[in-house]
Amino acid sequence: MAHKINPIAFRLGIQKDWKSRWFNIKNLKAFLEEDFIIRKWLEEKLEKASLESIDIVRSGNSISIIIKSSRPGLIIGRGGKGLEELQQGLKHELNKIYVARKSKLNQSIKLEIEEIKKPESYARLVAKNIA
């Protein structure tokens, strides 16, 4: 009898990379909670932007969020105004967590948008286009 496993586990390092790239034993629970809230909030806000993935990279006092989308123009907006609004909204959401923990947000947030040239080669995007 075969065991059911997550297929992404087989593809890590070969075809795919980790969705979160950071390591911190002391703050593991807090960082996982933040990553979950960041992804959930961005997926709600950017529902129409054909998101493929959201990768989070932490180093020192900075959080880099890489958003892969087939429609980056909807995210960036005119003159980068949409990107600035997203950044402010993320800071506001993360501040809610830090207020509950009785600490301060001392990390800078950097948003990067990557355009997907061939959206027809990503199953998630094809499914969204069909639905």
N, CA, C and O atoms as a printed pandas DataFrame, in Angstrom:
     atom_number atom_name residue_name chain_id  residue_number  x_coord  y_coord  z_coord
0              1         N          MET        A               1    0.830   -1.167    0.000
1              2        CA          MET        A               1    0.000    0.000    0.000
2              3         C          MET        A               1    0.892    1.254    0.000
3              4         O          MET        A               1    1.879    1.316    0.733
4              5         N          ALA        A               2    0.551    2.217   -0.799
5              6        CA          ALA        A               2    1.369    3.428   -0.937
6              7         C          ALA        A               2    0.993    4.458    0.123
7              8         O          ALA        A               2   -0.141    4.496    0.602
8              9         N          HIS        A               3    1.952    5.275    0.472
9             10        CA          HIS        A               3    1.712    6.357    1.419
10            11         C          HIS        A               3    1.456    7.645    0.658
11            12         O          HIS        A               3    2.107    7.934   -0.346
12            13         N          LYS        A               4    0.509    8.403    1.147
13            14        CA          LYS        A               4    0.190    9.681    0.521
14            15         C          LYS        A               4    1.154   10.744    1.044
15            16         O          LYS        A               4    1.327   10.897    2.253
16            17         N          ILE        A               5    1.770   11.463    0.135
17            18        CA          ILE        A               5    2.664   12.543    0.532
18            19         C          ILE        A               5    2.393   13.764   -0.334
19            20         O          ILE        A               5    1.714   13.678   -1.358
20            21         N          ASN        A               6    2.916   14.869    0.079
21            22        CA          ASN        A               6    2.777   16.105   -0.673
22            23         C          ASN        A               6    3.748   16.075   -1.859
23            24         O          ASN        A               6    4.951   15.913   -1.650
24            25         N          PRO        A               7    3.268   16.224   -3.082
25            26        CA          PRO        A               7    4.156   16.154   -4.248
26            27         C          PRO        A               7    5.194   17.271   -4.309
27            28         O          PRO        A               7    6.225   17.118   -4.965
28            29         N          ILE        A               8    4.939   18.389   -3.635
29            30        CA          ILE        A               8    5.920   19.477   -3.636
30            31         C          ILE        A               8    7.194   19.042   -2.928
31            32         O          ILE        A               8    8.281   19.515   -3.259
32            33         N          ALA        A               9    7.069   18.142   -1.955
33            34        CA          ALA        A               9    8.251   17.665   -1.225
34            35         C          ALA        A               9    9.249   17.002   -2.170
35            36         O          ALA        A               9   10.457   17.119   -1.965
36            37         N          PHE        A              10    8.774   16.319   -3.186
37            38        CA          PHE        A              10    9.668   15.693   -4.158
38            39         C          PHE        A              10   10.311   16.718   -5.092
39            40         O          PHE        A              10   11.412   16.492   -5.595
40            41         N          ARG        A              11    9.640   17.825   -5.322
41            42        CA          ARG        A              11   10.116   18.806   -6.300
42            43         C          ARG        A              11   11.021   19.882   -5.702
43            44         O          ARG        A              11   11.669   20.624   -6.440
44            45         N          LEU        A              12   11.073   19.974   -4.378
45            46        CA          LEU        A              12   11.896   21.002   -3.740
46            47         C          LEU        A              12   13.360   20.816   -4.093
47            48         O          LEU        A              12   13.900   19.714   -3.999
48            49         N          GLY        A              13   13.988   21.894   -4.497
49            50        CA          GLY        A              13   15.403   21.846   -4.844
50            51         C          GLY        A              13   15.662   21.462   -6.286
51            52         O          GLY        A              13   16.747   21.727   -6.802
52            53         N          ILE        A              14   14.705   20.851   -6.947
53            54        CA          ILE        A              14   14.886   20.442   -8.338
54            55         C          ILE        A              14   14.071   21.355   -9.254
55            56         O          ILE        A              14   14.623   22.067  -10.092
56            57         N          GLN        A              15   12.758   21.323   -9.080
57            58        CA          GLN        A              15   11.890   22.144   -9.916
58            59         C          GLN        A              15   11.365   23.375   -9.189
59            60         O          GLN        A              15   11.129   24.411   -9.810
60            61         N          LYS        A              16   11.184   23.268   -7.904
61            62        CA          LYS        A              16   10.596   24.355   -7.127
62            63         C          LYS        A              16   11.512   24.735   -5.984
63            64         O          LYS        A              16   12.431   23.998   -5.627
64            65         N          ASP        A              17   11.242   25.903   -5.414
65            66        CA          ASP        A              17   11.987   26.373   -4.258
66            67         C          ASP        A              17   11.000   26.528   -3.099
67            68         O          ASP        A              17    9.786   26.501   -3.303
68            69         N          TRP        A              18   11.515   26.687   -1.908
69            70        CA          TRP        A              18   10.669   26.864   -0.739
70            71         C          TRP        A              18    9.838   28.137   -0.880
71            72         O          TRP        A              18   10.295   29.111   -1.477
72            73         N          LYS        A              19    8.617   28.135   -0.332
73            74        CA          LYS        A              19    7.753   29.316   -0.360
74            75         C          LYS        A              19    8.202   30.363    0.656
75            76         O          LYS        A              19    7.971   31.557    0.469
76            77         N          SER        A              20    8.842   29.910    1.729
77            78        CA          SER        A              20    9.404   30.821    2.733
78            79         C          SER        A              20   10.871   30.489    2.889
79            80         O          SER        A              20   11.230   29.337    3.135
80            81         N          ARG        A              21   11.723   31.495    2.748
81            82        CA          ARG        A              21   13.165   31.262    2.860
82            83         C          ARG        A              21   13.712   32.066    4.036
83            84         O          ARG        A              21   14.090   33.230    3.901
84            85         N          TRP        A              22   13.741   31.418    5.175
85            86        CA          TRP        A              22   14.305   31.994    6.380
86            87         C          TRP        A              22   14.453   30.873    7.390
87            88         O          TRP        A              22   13.866   29.803    7.232
88            89         N          PHE        A              23   15.241   31.118    8.433
89            90        CA          PHE        A              23   15.410   30.137    9.495
90            91         C          PHE        A              23   15.663   30.870   10.794
91            92         O          PHE        A              23   16.590   31.674   10.898
92            93         N          ASN        A              24   14.829   30.588   11.786
93            94        CA          ASN        A              24   14.983   31.217   13.087
94            95         C          ASN        A              24   14.298   30.336   14.122
95            96         O          ASN        A              24   13.070   30.284   14.180
96            97         N          ILE        A              25   15.074   29.656   14.926
97            98        CA          ILE        A              25   14.525   28.752   15.937
98            99         C          ILE        A              25   13.747   29.524   17.009
99           100         O          ILE        A              25   12.676   29.087   17.429
100          101         N          LYS        A              26   14.277   30.659   17.448
101          102        CA          LYS        A              26   13.664   31.397   18.556
102          103         C          LYS        A              26   12.280   31.931   18.208
103          104         O          LYS        A              26   11.366   31.871   19.031
104          105         N          ASN        A              27   12.122   32.447   17.004
105          106        CA          ASN        A              27   10.864   33.093   16.613
106          107         C          ASN        A              27   10.087   32.294   15.575
107          108         O          ASN        A              27    9.359   32.877   14.773
108          109         N          LEU        A              28   10.223   31.005   15.575
109          110        CA          LEU        A              28    9.592   30.175   14.549
110          111         C          LEU        A              28    8.079   30.364   14.522
111          112         O          LEU        A              28    7.501   30.583   13.457
112          113         N          LYS        A              29    7.443   30.281   15.668
113          114        CA          LYS        A              29    5.989   30.408   15.743
114          115         C          LYS        A              29    5.530   31.779   15.248
115          116         O          LYS        A              29    4.569   31.877   14.486
116          117         N          ALA        A              30    6.207   32.821   15.677
117          118        CA          ALA        A              30    5.826   34.181   15.289
118          119         C          ALA        A              30    6.000   34.393   13.788
119          120         O          ALA        A              30    5.137   34.987   13.140
120          121         N          PHE        A              31    7.108   33.912   13.234
121          122        CA          PHE        A              31    7.357   34.087   11.802
122          123         C          PHE        A              31    6.363   33.288   10.959
123          124         O          PHE        A              31    5.914   33.768    9.918
124          125         N          LEU        A              32    6.018   32.084   11.393
125          126        CA          LEU        A              32    5.023   31.296   10.661
126          127         C          LEU        A              32    3.669   31.999   10.663
127          128         O          LEU        A              32    2.975   32.031    9.647
128          129         N          GLU        A              33    3.305   32.556   11.802
129          130        CA          GLU        A              33    2.043   33.289   11.895
130          131         C          GLU        A              33    2.057   34.507   10.969
131          132         O          GLU        A              33    1.075   34.775   10.277
132          133         N          GLU        A              34    3.163   35.235   10.958
133          134        CA          GLU        A              34    3.283   36.402   10.082
134          135         C          GLU        A              34    3.203   35.995    8.616
135          136         O          GLU        A              34    2.509   36.642    7.832
136          137         N          ASP        A              35    3.908   34.927    8.236
137          138        CA          ASP        A              35    3.871   34.456    6.850
138          139         C          ASP        A              35    2.451   34.095    6.434
139          140         O          ASP        A              35    2.016   34.430    5.332
140          141         N          PHE        A              36    1.733   33.412    7.314
141          142        CA          PHE        A              36    0.361   33.013    7.013
142          143         C          PHE        A              36   -0.523   34.242    6.803
143          144         O          PHE        A              36   -1.307   34.293    5.855
144          145         N          ILE        A              37   -0.395   35.221    7.682
145          146        CA          ILE        A              37   -1.219   36.428    7.580
146          147         C          ILE        A              37   -0.858   37.234    6.334
147          148         O          ILE        A              37   -1.744   37.768    5.667
148          149         N          ILE        A              38    0.428   37.328    6.013
149          150        CA          ILE        A              38    0.864   38.047    4.811
150          151         C          ILE        A              38    0.267   37.400    3.569
151          152         O          ILE        A              38   -0.300   38.090    2.721
152          153         N          ARG        A              39    0.390   36.077    3.455
153          154        CA          ARG        A              39   -0.135   35.383    2.272
154          155         C          ARG        A              39   -1.654   35.515    2.169
155          156         O          ARG        A              39   -2.188   35.792    1.095
156          157         N          LYS        A              40   -2.336   35.318    3.277
157          158        CA          LYS        A              40   -3.799   35.398    3.276
158          159         C          LYS        A              40   -4.262   36.800    2.875
159          160         O          LYS        A              40   -5.167   36.941    2.052
160          161         N          TRP        A              41   -3.650   37.827    3.447
161          162        CA          TRP        A              41   -4.043   39.205    3.160
162          163         C          TRP        A              41   -3.773   39.553    1.700
163          164         O          TRP        A              41   -4.615   40.166    1.043
164          165         N          LEU        A              42   -2.596   39.163    1.185
165          166        CA          LEU        A              42   -2.259   39.468   -0.207
166          167         C          LEU        A              42   -3.172   38.725   -1.179
167          168         O          LEU        A              42   -3.581   39.291   -2.193
168          169         N          GLU        A              43   -3.496   37.469   -0.885
169          170        CA          GLU        A              43   -4.384   36.725   -1.779
170          171         C          GLU        A              43   -5.779   37.332   -1.812
171          172         O          GLU        A              43   -6.433   37.316   -2.855
172          173         N          GLU        A              44   -6.245   37.865   -0.686
173          174        CA          GLU        A              44   -7.547   38.532   -0.669
174          175         C          GLU        A              44   -7.506   39.835   -1.462
175          176         O          GLU        A              44   -8.420   40.118   -2.236
176          177         N          LYS        A              45   -6.459   40.622   -1.276
177          178        CA          LYS        A              45   -6.354   41.920   -1.945
178          179         C          LYS        A              45   -6.094   41.788   -3.443
179          180         O          LYS        A              45   -6.582   42.596   -4.232
180          181         N          LEU        A              46   -5.331   40.776   -3.835
181          182        CA          LEU        A              46   -4.914   40.643   -5.232
182          183         C          LEU        A              46   -5.615   39.484   -5.932
183          184         O          LEU        A              46   -5.017   38.788   -6.752
184          185         N          GLU        A              47   -6.866   39.287   -5.606
185          186        CA          GLU        A              47   -7.624   38.173   -6.169
186          187         C          GLU        A              47   -7.726   38.256   -7.696
187          188         O          GLU        A              47   -7.669   37.232   -8.377
188          189         N          LYS        A              48   -7.874   39.456   -8.227
189          190        CA          LYS        A              48   -8.048   39.644   -9.674
190          191         C          LYS        A              48   -6.726   39.701  -10.441
191          192         O          LYS        A              48   -6.741   39.744  -11.671
192          193         N          ALA        A              49   -5.599   39.704   -9.756
193          194        CA          ALA        A              49   -4.300   39.925  -10.396
194          195         C          ALA        A              49   -3.634   38.650  -10.893
195          196         O          ALA        A              49   -2.466   38.699  -11.280
196          197         N          SER        A              50   -4.314   37.522  -10.899
197          198        CA          SER        A              50   -3.769   36.238  -11.376
198          199         C          SER        A              50   -2.455   35.885  -10.677
199          200         O          SER        A              50   -1.413   35.760  -11.319
200          201         N          LEU        A              51   -2.519   35.726   -9.358
201          202        CA          LEU        A              51   -1.335   35.359   -8.581
202          203         C          LEU        A              51   -0.972   33.903   -8.816
203          204         O          LEU        A              51   -1.843   33.034   -8.863
204          205         N          GLU        A              52    0.316   33.644   -8.964
205          206        CA          GLU        A              52    0.790   32.262   -9.050
206          207         C          GLU        A              52    1.372   31.845   -7.716
207          208         O          GLU        A              52    1.070   30.759   -7.223
208          209         N          SER        A              53    2.203   32.690   -7.121
209          210        CA          SER        A              53    2.765   32.356   -5.814
210          211         C          SER        A              53    3.230   33.613   -5.089
211          212         O          SER        A              53    3.439   34.668   -5.688
212          213         N          ILE        A              54    3.381   33.461   -3.783
213          214        CA          ILE        A              54    3.909   34.522   -2.928
214          215         C          ILE        A              54    5.052   33.911   -2.139
215          216         O          ILE        A              54    4.833   33.028   -1.309
216          217         N          ASP        A              55    6.274   34.375   -2.391
217          218        CA          ASP        A              55    7.457   33.873   -1.692
218          219         C          ASP        A              55    7.911   34.925   -0.687
219          220         O          ASP        A              55    7.891   36.123   -0.971
220          221         N          ILE        A              56    8.320   34.461    0.492
221          222        CA          ILE        A              56    8.752   35.370    1.552
222          223         C          ILE        A              56   10.191   35.052    1.919
223          224         O          ILE        A              56   10.523   33.916    2.259
224          225         N          VAL        A              57   11.045   36.072    1.846
225          226        CA          VAL        A              57   12.469   35.928    2.174
226          227         C          VAL        A              57   12.773   36.896    3.310
227          228         O          VAL        A              57   12.522   38.096    3.197
228          229         N          ARG        A              58   13.310   36.373    4.396
229          230        CA          ARG        A              58   13.676   37.209    5.545
230          231         C          ARG        A              58   15.180   37.178    5.720
231          232         O          ARG        A              58   15.807   36.120    5.656
232          233         N          SER        A              59   15.747   38.350    5.941
233          234        CA          SER        A              59   17.173   38.426    6.251
234          235         C          SER        A              59   17.396   39.651    7.123
235          236         O          SER        A              59   17.057   40.769    6.736
236          237         N          GLY        A              60   17.956   39.438    8.277
237          238        CA          GLY        A              60   18.188   40.550    9.190
238          239         C          GLY        A              60   16.891   41.217    9.586
239          240         O          GLY        A              60   15.979   40.567   10.099
240          241         N          ASN        A              61   16.807   42.508    9.351
241          242        CA          ASN        A              61   15.605   43.267    9.690
242          243         C          ASN        A              61   14.782   43.626    8.466
243          244         O          ASN        A              61   14.162   44.689    8.433
244          245         N          SER        A              62   14.764   42.774    7.471
245          246        CA          SER        A              62   13.970   43.069    6.277
246          247         C          SER        A              62   13.174   41.840    5.851
247          248         O          SER        A              62   13.602   40.698    6.017
248          249         N          ILE        A              63   12.014   42.119    5.302
249          250        CA          ILE        A              63   11.157   41.079    4.741
250          251         C          ILE        A              63   10.984   41.406    3.267
251          252         O          ILE        A              63   10.466   42.467    2.919
252          253         N          SER        A              64   11.418   40.492    2.395
253          254        CA          SER        A              64   11.201   40.654    0.955
254          255         C          SER        A              64   10.072   39.725    0.549
255          256         O          SER        A              64   10.130   38.520    0.795
256          257         N          ILE        A              65    9.058   40.281   -0.064
257          258        CA          ILE        A              65    7.919   39.494   -0.517
258          259         C          ILE        A              65    7.931   39.519   -2.035
259          260         O          ILE        A              65    7.808   40.579   -2.649
260          261         N          ILE        A              66    8.079   38.345   -2.638
261          262        CA          ILE        A              66    8.142   38.220   -4.091
262          263         C          ILE        A              66    6.788   37.704   -4.564
263          264         O          ILE        A              66    6.383   36.591   -4.229
264          265         N          ILE        A              67    6.099   38.522   -5.343
265          266        CA          ILE        A              67    4.778   38.174   -5.849
266          267         C          ILE        A              67    4.916   37.835   -7.322
267          268         O          ILE        A              67    5.347   38.669   -8.117
268          269         N          LYS        A              68    4.551   36.609   -7.688
269          270        CA          LYS        A              68    4.611   36.185   -9.086
270          271         C          LYS        A              68    3.197   36.220   -9.652
271          272         O          LYS        A              68    2.288   35.556   -9.153
272          273         N          SER        A              69    3.038   37.015  -10.713
273          274        CA          SER        A              69    1.717   37.235  -11.281
274          275         C          SER        A              69    1.808   37.365  -12.792
275          276         O          SER        A              69    2.824   37.805  -13.332
276          277         N          SER        A              70    0.729   36.976  -13.469
277          278        CA          SER        A              70    0.701   37.144  -14.918
278          279         C          SER        A              70    0.167   38.531  -15.298
279          280         O          SER        A              70    0.234   38.922  -16.463
280          281         N          ARG        A              71   -0.358   39.265  -14.327
281          282        CA          ARG        A              71   -0.880   40.609  -14.577
282          283         C          ARG        A              71   -0.287   41.601  -13.573
283          284         O          ARG        A              71   -0.995   42.090  -12.692
284          285         N          PRO        A              72    1.012   41.901  -13.703
285          286        CA          PRO        A              72    1.649   42.782  -12.719
286          287         C          PRO        A              72    1.147   44.225  -12.766
287          288         O          PRO        A              72    1.272   44.955  -11.782
288          289         N          GLY        A              73    0.588   44.634  -13.885
289          290        CA          GLY        A              73    0.078   45.998  -14.001
290          291         C          GLY        A              73   -1.049   46.282  -13.021
291          292         O          GLY        A              73   -1.189   47.407  -12.542
292          293         N          LEU        A              74   -1.856   45.266  -12.720
293          294        CA          LEU        A              74   -2.935   45.449  -11.754
294          295         C          LEU        A              74   -2.394   45.631  -10.339
295          296         O          LEU        A              74   -3.010   46.308   -9.516
296          297         N          ILE        A              75   -1.254   45.031  -10.062
297          298        CA          ILE        A              75   -0.662   45.129   -8.727
298          299         C          ILE        A              75    0.050   46.470   -8.562
299          300         O          ILE        A              75   -0.129   47.157   -7.557
300          301         N          ILE        A              76    0.856   46.834   -9.557
301          302        CA          ILE        A              76    1.683   48.036   -9.458
302          303         C          ILE        A              76    0.833   49.302   -9.525
303          304         O          ILE        A              76    1.069   50.247   -8.772
304          305         N          GLY        A              77   -0.140   49.327  -10.408
305          306        CA          GLY        A              77   -0.997   50.500  -10.542
306          307         C          GLY        A              77   -0.301   51.625  -11.291
307          308         O          GLY        A              77    0.816   51.462  -11.782
308          309         N          ARG        A              78   -0.962   52.754  -11.373
309          310        CA          ARG        A              78   -0.392   53.905  -12.082
310          311         C          ARG        A              78    0.679   54.576  -11.236
311          312         O          ARG        A              78    0.426   55.006  -10.110
312          313         N          GLY        A              79    1.862   54.656  -11.789
313          314        CA          GLY        A              79    2.966   55.322  -11.097
314          315         C          GLY        A              79    3.431   54.615   -9.836
315          316         O          GLY        A              79    4.085   55.232   -8.994
316          317         N          GLY        A              80    3.113   53.344   -9.685
317          318        CA          GLY        A              80    3.537   52.604   -8.498
318          319         C          GLY        A              80    2.682   52.858   -7.274
319          320         O          GLY        A              80    3.039   52.458   -6.166
320          321         N          LYS        A              81    1.551   53.523   -7.471
321          322        CA          LYS        A              81    0.680   53.860   -6.346
322          323         C          LYS        A              81    0.086   52.603   -5.698
323          324         O          LYS        A              81   -0.041   52.541   -4.475
324          325         N          GLY        A              82   -0.271   51.620   -6.496
325          326        CA          GLY        A              82   -0.840   50.380   -5.966
326          327         C          GLY        A              82    0.146   49.620   -5.100
327          328         O          GLY        A              82   -0.228   49.029   -4.088
328          329         N          LEU        A              83    1.408   49.639   -5.505
329          330        CA          LEU        A              83    2.459   48.957   -4.746
330          331         C          LEU        A              83    2.664   49.622   -3.383
331          332         O          LEU        A              83    2.840   48.942   -2.372
332          333         N          GLU        A              84    2.640   50.950   -3.367
333          334        CA          GLU        A              84    2.794   51.679   -2.103
334          335         C          GLU        A              84    1.617   51.411   -1.167
335          336         O          GLU        A              84    1.800   51.265    0.041
336          337         N          GLU        A              85    0.407   51.347   -1.731
337          338        CA          GLU        A              85   -0.773   51.057   -0.914
338          339         C          GLU        A              85   -0.693   49.656   -0.322
339          340         O          GLU        A              85   -1.049   49.444    0.837
340          341         N          LEU        A              86   -0.221   48.698   -1.124
341          342        CA          LEU        A              86   -0.048   47.334   -0.611
342          343         C          LEU        A              86    0.956   47.305    0.529
343          344         O          LEU        A              86    0.735   46.641    1.543
344          345         N          GLN        A              87    2.044   48.015    0.365
345          346        CA          GLN        A              87    3.083   48.040    1.390
346          347         C          GLN        A              87    2.543   48.648    2.691
347          348         O          GLN        A              87    2.804   48.123    3.773
348          349         N          GLN        A              88    1.801   49.736    2.591
349          350        CA          GLN        A              88    1.220   50.357    3.783
350          351         C          GLN        A              88    0.184   49.438    4.433
351          352         O          GLN        A              88    0.115   49.345    5.658
352          353         N          GLY        A              89   -0.614   48.764    3.615
353          354        CA          GLY        A              89   -1.604   47.831    4.149
354          355         C          GLY        A              89   -0.960   46.664    4.876
355          356         O          GLY        A              89   -1.440   46.232    5.925
356          357         N          LEU        A              90    0.136   46.154    4.311
357          358        CA          LEU        A              90    0.861   45.059    4.966
358          359         C          LEU        A              90    1.438   45.511    6.301
359          360         O          LEU        A              90    1.360   44.784    7.291
360          361         N          LYS        A              91    2.014   46.701    6.333
361          362        CA          LYS        A              91    2.554   47.217    7.595
362          363         C          LYS        A              91    1.447   47.344    8.635
363          364         O          LYS        A              91    1.650   47.038    9.810
364          365         N          HIS        A              92    0.284   47.793    8.199
365          366        CA          HIS        A              92   -0.851   47.939    9.108
366          367         C          HIS        A              92   -1.275   46.577    9.656
367          368         O          HIS        A              92   -1.514   46.444   10.857
368          369         N          GLU        A              93   -1.370   45.569    8.795
369          370        CA          GLU        A              93   -1.752   44.216    9.235
370          371         C          GLU        A              93   -0.725   43.630   10.195
371          372         O          GLU        A              93   -1.091   43.031   11.206
372          373         N          LEU        A              94    0.558   43.800    9.886
373          374        CA          LEU        A              94    1.603   43.263   10.758
374          375         C          LEU        A              94    1.659   44.020   12.083
375          376         O          LEU        A              94    1.979   43.432   13.116
376          377         N          ASN        A              95    1.353   45.309   12.065
377          378        CA          ASN        A              95    1.324   46.076   13.314
378          379         C          ASN        A              95    0.248   45.555   14.259
379          380         O          ASN        A              95    0.424   45.590   15.477
380          381         N          LYS        A              96   -0.870   45.070   13.708
381          382        CA          LYS        A              96   -1.915   44.477   14.546
382          383         C          LYS        A              96   -1.362   43.291   15.331
383          384         O          LYS        A              96   -1.662   43.131   16.514
384          385         N          ILE        A              97   -0.559   42.464   14.674
385          386        CA          ILE        A              97    0.042   41.302   15.338
386          387         C          ILE        A              97    1.010   41.761   16.418
387          388         O          ILE        A              97    0.997   41.249   17.537
388          389         N          TYR        A              98    1.849   42.730   16.073
389          390        CA          TYR        A              98    2.863   43.193   17.014
390          391         C          TYR        A              98    2.236   43.895   18.222
391          392         O          TYR        A              98    2.775   43.809   19.326
392          393         N          VAL        A              99    1.121   44.581   18.038
393          394        CA          VAL        A              99    0.428   45.203   19.168
394          395         C          VAL        A              99   -0.093   44.116   20.103
395          396         O          VAL        A              99   -0.010   44.254   21.324
396          397         N          ALA        A             100   -0.629   43.035   19.533
397          398        CA          ALA        A             100   -1.108   41.924   20.360
398          399         C          ALA        A             100    0.040   41.274   21.133
399          400         O          ALA        A             100   -0.158   40.791   22.248
400          401         N          ARG        A             101    1.239   41.262   20.546
401          402        CA          ARG        A             101    2.416   40.689   21.212
402          403         C          ARG        A             101    3.117   41.691   22.127
403          404         O          ARG        A             101    4.068   41.347   22.828
404          405         N          LYS        A             102    2.639   42.920   22.112
405          406        CA          LYS        A             102    3.232   44.012   22.902
406          407         C          LYS        A             102    4.680   44.278   22.499
407          408         O          LYS        A             102    5.559   44.424   23.349
408          409         N          SER        A             103    4.908   44.338   21.201
409          410        CA          SER        A             103    6.228   44.686   20.667
410          411         C          SER        A             103    6.042   45.605   19.460
411          412         O          SER        A             103    4.915   45.952   19.106
412          413         N          LYS        A             104    7.152   45.998   18.830
413          414        CA          LYS        A             104    7.092   46.912   17.690
414          415         C          LYS        A             104    7.569   46.222   16.418
415          416         O          LYS        A             104    8.428   45.341   16.459
416          417         N          LEU        A             105    7.000   46.636   15.293
417          418        CA          LEU        A             105    7.451   46.162   13.989
418          419         C          LEU        A             105    8.715   46.930   13.631
419          420         O          LEU        A             105    8.661   48.127   13.351
420          421         N          ASN        A             106    9.850   46.244   13.641
421          422        CA          ASN        A             106   11.115   46.910   13.333
422          423         C          ASN        A             106   11.745   46.346   12.063
423          424         O          ASN        A             106   12.956   46.442   11.868
424          425         N          GLN        A             107   10.922   45.760   11.206
425          426        CA          GLN        A             107   11.421   45.188    9.965
426          427         C          GLN        A             107   10.911   46.009    8.789
427          428         O          GLN        A             107    9.763   46.454    8.780
428          429         N          SER        A             108   11.772   46.204    7.804
429          430        CA          SER        A             108   11.337   46.903    6.597
430          431         C          SER        A             108   10.729   45.879    5.640
431          432         O          SER        A             108   11.202   44.747    5.539
432          433         N          ILE        A             109    9.687   46.290    4.950
433          434        CA          ILE        A             109    8.990   45.402    4.019
434          435         C          ILE        A             109    9.283   45.858    2.603
435          436         O          ILE        A             109    9.099   47.027    2.263
436          437         N          LYS        A             110    9.744   44.919    1.775
437          438        CA          LYS        A             110   10.062   45.219    0.382
438          439         C          LYS        A             110    9.228   44.294   -0.500
439          440         O          LYS        A             110    9.285   43.073   -0.354
440          441         N          LEU        A             111    8.464   44.870   -1.405
441          442        CA          LEU        A             111    7.643   44.091   -2.330
442          443         C          LEU        A             111    8.310   44.039   -3.693
443          444         O          LEU        A             111    8.731   45.064   -4.228
444          445         N          GLU        A             112    8.406   42.841   -4.251
445          446        CA          GLU        A             112    8.941   42.655   -5.596
446          447         C          GLU        A             112    7.880   41.944   -6.427
447          448         O          GLU        A             112    7.264   40.980   -5.972
448          449         N          ILE        A             113    7.675   42.422   -7.635
449          450        CA          ILE        A             113    6.690   41.831   -8.528
450          451         C          ILE        A             113    7.429   41.173   -9.684
451          452         O          ILE        A             113    8.241   41.814  -10.351
452          453         N          GLU        A             114    7.152   39.895   -9.921
453          454        CA          GLU        A             114    7.732   39.180  -11.057
454          455         C          GLU        A             114    6.612   38.820  -12.023
455          456         O          GLU        A             114    5.593   38.250  -11.634
456          457         N          GLU        A             115    6.820   39.161  -13.282
457          458        CA          GLU        A             115    5.821   38.851  -14.303
458          459         C          GLU        A             115    6.016   37.430  -14.809
459          460         O          GLU        A             115    7.143   36.989  -15.033
460          461         N          ILE        A             116    4.917   36.725  -14.987
461          462        CA          ILE        A             116    4.951   35.390  -15.573
462          463         C          ILE        A             116    4.659   35.554  -17.058
463          464         O          ILE        A             116    3.586   36.013  -17.449
464          465         N          LYS        A             117    5.633   35.173  -17.876
465          466        CA          LYS        A             117    5.514   35.379  -19.323
466          467         C          LYS        A             117    4.532   34.404  -19.977
467          468         O          LYS        A             117    3.787   34.784  -20.880
468          469         N          LYS        A             118    4.529   33.145  -19.520
469          470        CA          LYS        A             118    3.649   32.133  -20.108
470          471         C          LYS        A             118    2.685   31.599  -19.045
471          472         O          LYS        A             118    2.953   30.561  -18.440
472          473         N          PRO        A             119    1.577   32.289  -18.812
473          474        CA          PRO        A             119    0.652   31.842  -17.763
474          475         C          PRO        A             119   -0.017   30.505  -18.078
475          476         O          PRO        A             119   -0.518   29.836  -17.174
476          477         N          GLU        A             120   -0.030   30.114  -19.338
477          478        CA          GLU        A             120   -0.661   28.841  -19.700
478          479         C          GLU        A             120    0.144   27.632  -19.240
479          480         O          GLU        A             120   -0.344   26.506  -19.331
480          481         N          SER        A             121    1.355   27.836  -18.753
481          482        CA          SER        A             121    2.166   26.711  -18.279
482          483         C          SER        A             121    2.082   26.528  -16.756
483          484         O          SER        A             121    2.805   25.703  -16.197
484          485         N          TYR        A             122    1.214   27.282  -16.085
485          486        CA          TYR        A             122    1.022   27.162  -14.643
486          487         C          TYR        A             122   -0.410   26.701  -14.366
487          488         O          TYR        A             122   -1.367   27.373  -14.751
488          489         N          ALA        A             123   -0.552   25.571  -13.707
489          490        CA          ALA        A             123   -1.863   24.964  -13.472
490          491         C          ALA        A             123   -2.797   25.892  -12.692
491          492         O          ALA        A             123   -3.984   25.983  -13.005
492          493         N          ARG        A             124   -2.277   26.565  -11.700
493          494        CA          ARG        A             124   -3.113   27.447  -10.881
494          495         C          ARG        A             124   -3.710   28.579  -11.719
495          496         O          ARG        A             124   -4.880   28.925  -11.552
496          497         N          LEU        A             125   -2.917   29.149  -12.611
497          498        CA          LEU        A             125   -3.404   30.250  -13.444
498          499         C          LEU        A             125   -4.390   29.768  -14.500
499          500         O          LEU        A             125   -5.362   30.459  -14.807
500          501         N          VAL        A             126   -4.146   28.596  -15.050
501          502        CA          VAL        A             126   -5.076   28.030  -16.036
502          503         C          VAL        A             126   -6.425   27.770  -15.374
503          504         O          VAL        A             126   -7.470   28.064  -15.953
504          505         N          ALA        A             127   -6.404   27.218  -14.159
505          506        CA          ALA        A             127   -7.648   26.935  -13.441
506          507         C          ALA        A             127   -8.412   28.223  -13.135
507          508         O          ALA        A             127   -9.639   28.248  -13.237
508          509         N          LYS        A             128   -7.708   29.287  -12.764
509          510        CA          LYS        A             128   -8.376   30.564  -12.490
510          511         C          LYS        A             128   -8.987   31.153  -13.754
511          512         O          LYS        A             128  -10.066   31.745  -13.704
512          513         N          ASN        A             129   -8.304   30.996  -14.889
513          514        CA          ASN        A             129   -8.834   31.524  -16.148
514          515         C          ASN        A             129  -10.076   30.765  -16.596
515          516         O          ASN        A             129  -10.989   31.352  -17.176
516          517         N          ILE        A             130  -10.112   29.476  -16.331
517          518        CA          ILE        A             130  -11.267   28.662  -16.713
518          519         C          ILE        A             130  -12.468   28.991  -15.831
519          520         O          ILE        A             130  -13.596   29.080  -16.316
520          521         N          ALA        A             131  -12.223   29.170  -14.538
521          522        CA          ALA        A             131  -13.325   29.392  -13.572
522          523         C          ALA        A             131  -13.980   30.733  -13.720
523          524         O          ALA        A             131  -14.912   31.049  -12.981
